[in-house]
Amino acid sequence: MNWFEAAFLGLIQGLTEFLPISSSAHLFVVGKFLPSGEDPGAAFTAVSQLGTETAVLVFFWRDIVRIVRAWWGSLRGRVPRNEPDVRMGWLVIIGSIPIALLGVLFQSHIESTLRNLWLVATTLIVFGLILAVADTVASQRRELKDLSYKHGIIYGFAQALALIPGVSRSGGTLTAGLLMGYTRESAARYSFLLAIPAVFGSGFYELYKVVSGHESAAGPFGIGEIALATVIAFVVGYFIIGWFLKFISTKSFRPFVWYRIGLGLLLFILLGTGVITA
């Protein structure tokens, strides 16, 4: 049964990671309704995200290689530092600092206190409404080439909000991007690139704890089951990236907003009636 549950959670991870609806919240909630009824845990969430983030590497491989080469070339004096790809490399690094620092400082709370469904339900609704406002008032006049270091830092702090289950990494960064005037697609592309250092750093750290048998990483799933979930998340996530970028090129985020609000209200009802516990 654990293998089936792990596979199903891997599917959920792949479907929700890149949408502004919070994959961590979905794994937490769905875990409550599986036969075991257990929280998959922060370690399972972080490690399975290695699968979806590997999908980002594959999907944007040419862009990533170009950016890394330009950035490395600038350090060696072979590429001008004002090149767009060089700046993007620094923007990804700088934008990753907030979530790295806050993740280390509040690790114990992230793995315990913040994993509460009352909080998840609240953040789903509140940040869904903020996304709705951002999508409505956004001027969408800026492209990735207009991204400044100041905006990169703001993006970084928006991404750090995803440490709270229910906020959504993509939801936070997309909202920030829209409020700063970036197009939906530009905001999404930078969001994907910005997540790479943070997700791989967190994922490999939690993977190390799982492999080494660290007590804080203990959960209902073994290494093999987590590996299965990660592979499934990679395959599903790869196709979701393409679909999502195509969708937002012509559509608004309104369907995701209504989904967040509906899920949040449903959680309040289920919690209030005692169907599930926080």
C-alpha positions in Angstrom: 0.0 0.0 0.0 2.9 2.4 0.7 4.2 2.0 -2.8 0.8 2.9 -4.2 0.5 5.9 -1.9 4.0 7.1 -2.8 3.2 6.8 -6.5 0.0 8.7 -6.1 1.7 11.5 -4.1 4.4 11.7 -6.8 1.6 12.2 -9.4 0.2 15.0 -7.2 3.6 16.6 -6.8 4.1 16.6 -10.6 0.7 18.1 -11.2 0.8 20.9 -8.7 4.5 22.0 -8.3 4.4 24.5 -11.1 0.9 25.7 -10.7 0.1 28.6 -8.2 -1.8 26.2 -5.9 0.9 24.9 -3.5 2.2 21.4 -4.1 3.3 21.1 -0.4 -0.3 21.8 0.7 -1.7 19.2 -1.7 0.7 16.5 -0.5 -0.2 17.3 3.1 -3.9 17.3 2.5 -4.0 14.3 0.2 -2.0 12.3 2.7 -4.8 12.7 5.1 -7.2 10.9 2.8 -4.9 8.0 1.8 -5.4 4.6 3.6 -2.5 5.3 6.0 -3.9 8.8 6.8 -0.4 10.1 7.5 1.4 13.3 6.7 4.0 12.4 4.0 6.4 14.8 5.9 8.6 17.7 4.9 11.4 15.3 3.8 9.2 13.5 1.4 8.0 16.8 -0.1 11.5 18.2 -0.5 13.0 15.0 -2.0 10.1 14.5 -4.4 10.6 18.1 -5.6 13.9 17.0 -6.9 11.9 15.2 -9.6 9.9 18.2 -10.7 13.0 20.5 -10.6 14.9 18.0 -12.7 12.1 18.5 -15.2 12.9 22.2 -15.2 16.5 21.4 -16.0 15.5 19.3 -18.9 12.9 21.7 -20.2 15.1 24.8 -20.0 18.4 23.0 -20.6 19.5 25.2 -23.5 18.7 28.4 -21.5 20.4 27.1 -18.4 23.6 26.1 -20.2 23.7 29.4 -22.0 23.3 31.3 -18.7 25.8 29.3 -16.8 28.4 29.6 -19.6 27.9 33.3 -19.8 28.1 33.7 -16.0 31.2 31.6 -15.7 32.8 33.4 -18.7 32.2 36.8 -17.0 34.1 35.6 -13.9 37.0 34.7 -16.2 36.8 38.1 -18.0 35.7 36.5 -21.3 32.1 37.8 -21.3 31.1 41.4 -20.5 29.4 41.6 -17.1 26.5 43.6 -18.6 25.4 40.7 -20.8 21.7 39.7 -20.1 22.6 36.1 -19.4 25.4 37.1 -17.0 22.9 39.3 -15.2 20.4 36.5 -15.1 22.9 34.2 -13.5 23.6 36.7 -10.7 19.8 37.3 -10.4 19.2 33.6 -9.8 21.9 33.5 -7.2 20.9 36.7 -5.4 17.2 35.8 -5.5 17.9 32.4 -3.9 19.5 33.9 -0.7 16.3 34.8 1.2 14.8 31.3 1.0 18.1 29.7 1.9 18.6 31.9 5.0 15.0 31.7 6.2 14.9 28.0 5.5 17.9 27.4 7.8 16.7 29.8 10.5 13.2 28.4 10.7 13.8 24.8 9.8 12.3 23.3 13.0 9.1 25.4 12.6 8.8 24.5 8.9 8.9 20.8 9.7 6.5 21.0 12.6 4.5 24.1 13.6 3.8 25.3 10.1 2.4 22.0 9.0 -1.0 22.7 10.3 -4.1 22.5 8.1 -5.8 25.5 9.7 -2.8 27.6 8.5 -2.8 25.9 5.1 -6.5 26.7 4.5 -5.9 30.3 5.5 -2.9 30.8 3.3 -4.6 29.1 0.3 -7.5 31.7 0.5 -5.5 34.8 1.5 -2.7 34.4 -1.1 -5.3 33.3 -3.7 -7.0 36.7 -3.2 -3.7 38.5 -3.4 -2.9 36.7 -6.7 -6.3 37.7 -8.0 -5.6 41.4 -7.3 -2.1 41.2 -8.8 -3.5 39.5 -12.0 -6.1 42.2 -12.3 -4.0 45.3 -11.8 -0.8 44.0 -13.5 0.4 46.2 -16.4 2.4 43.3 -17.9 4.7 45.7 -19.7 8.0 44.2 -18.5 9.9 41.3 -19.9 12.8 39.2 -18.5 15.3 41.6 -20.1 14.0 44.3 -17.8 14.6 42.4 -14.6 16.7 44.4 -12.2 18.6 43.3 -9.1 16.1 45.1 -6.9 13.3 43.1 -8.4 15.3 39.9 -8.2 15.6 40.4 -4.4 11.8 41.0 -4.2 11.2 37.9 -6.2 13.5 36.1 -3.7 11.6 37.1 -0.7 8.3 36.2 -2.5 9.7 32.7 -3.1 10.7 32.4 0.6 7.0 32.7 1.5 6.6 29.2 0.1 8.3 27.9 3.2 4.8 28.2 4.6 2.6 25.4 3.2 -0.3 26.8 1.2 1.4 29.9 -0.1 3.0 28.2 -3.2 6.5 28.9 -4.5 5.2 29.7 -8.0 2.2 31.5 -6.6 4.4 33.8 -4.5 6.9 34.6 -7.3 4.2 35.0 -9.9 2.2 37.4 -7.7 5.3 39.5 -7.0 6.2 39.5 -10.7 2.7 40.7 -11.7 2.7 43.4 -9.1 6.1 44.6 -10.5 4.6 44.8 -14.0 6.1 41.7 -15.6 4.1 39.6 -18.1 2.7 36.3 -16.9 5.1 34.3 -19.0 8.2 36.3 -18.0 7.3 36.0 -14.3 6.8 32.2 -14.8 10.1 31.7 -16.6 12.1 33.5 -13.9 10.1 31.6 -11.2 11.2 28.3 -12.8 14.9 29.3 -12.9 14.9 30.9 -9.5 13.6 27.7 -7.9 16.5 25.6 -9.1 19.1 26.4 -6.4 16.6 26.4 -3.6 14.8 23.2 -4.5 18.0 21.2 -5.2 19.6 22.5 -2.1 16.7 21.6 0.1 16.0 18.3 -1.7 19.5 17.0 -1.5 19.8 18.0 2.2 16.6 16.1 3.1 17.7 13.2 0.9 21.0 13.0 2.9 19.0 12.9 6.1 16.7 10.2 4.8 19.6 8.1 3.6 21.6 8.6 6.8 18.6 7.7 8.9 18.3 11.0 10.6 15.4 11.0 13.1 13.9 14.3 12.0 13.5 12.9 8.4 11.5 9.9 9.5 8.2 9.5 7.7 5.9 6.8 6.4 7.9 6.1 3.2 11.2 4.3 2.6 13.9 5.3 0.2 12.6 3.2 -2.6 9.1 4.6 -2.3 10.3 8.2 -2.3 12.5 7.4 -5.3 9.4 6.1 -7.2 7.4 9.3 -6.3 10.3 11.4 -7.5 10.5 9.7 -10.9 6.8 10.0 -11.4 6.9 13.7 -10.3 9.6 14.3 -13.0 7.7 12.8 -15.8 4.4 14.5 -15.0 6.1 17.8 -14.1 7.8 18.0 -17.5 4.5 18.0 -19.4 2.9 20.4 -16.9 5.6 23.0 -17.5 4.9 23.2 -21.3 1.1 23.2 -20.7 1.3 25.9 -18.0 3.5 28.3 -20.1 1.1 27.8 -23.1 -2.0 28.4 -20.8 -0.8 31.6 -19.2 0.2 33.1 -22.6 -3.5 33.6 -23.4 -5.4 33.0 -20.1 -5.4 34.7 -16.7 -4.8 33.1 -13.3 -8.4 33.3 -12.4 -9.1 29.5 -12.5 -6.3 28.9 -10.0 -7.6 31.7 -7.8 -11.0 30.1 -7.6 -9.5 26.7 -7.0 -7.4 28.0 -4.1 -10.4 29.6 -2.5 -12.6 26.6 -3.0 -10.0 24.2 -1.5 -9.4 26.5 1.4 -13.1 26.7 2.2 -13.4 23.0 1.9 -10.6 22.4 4.3 -12.2 24.8 6.8 -15.4 22.8 6.6 -13.6 19.4 7.0 -11.6 20.7 9.9 -14.6 22.3 11.5 -16.7 19.2 11.3 -13.9 16.9 12.5 -13.6 14.9 9.3 -9.9 15.6 9.3 -7.6 16.9 12.0 -5.2 19.8 11.7 
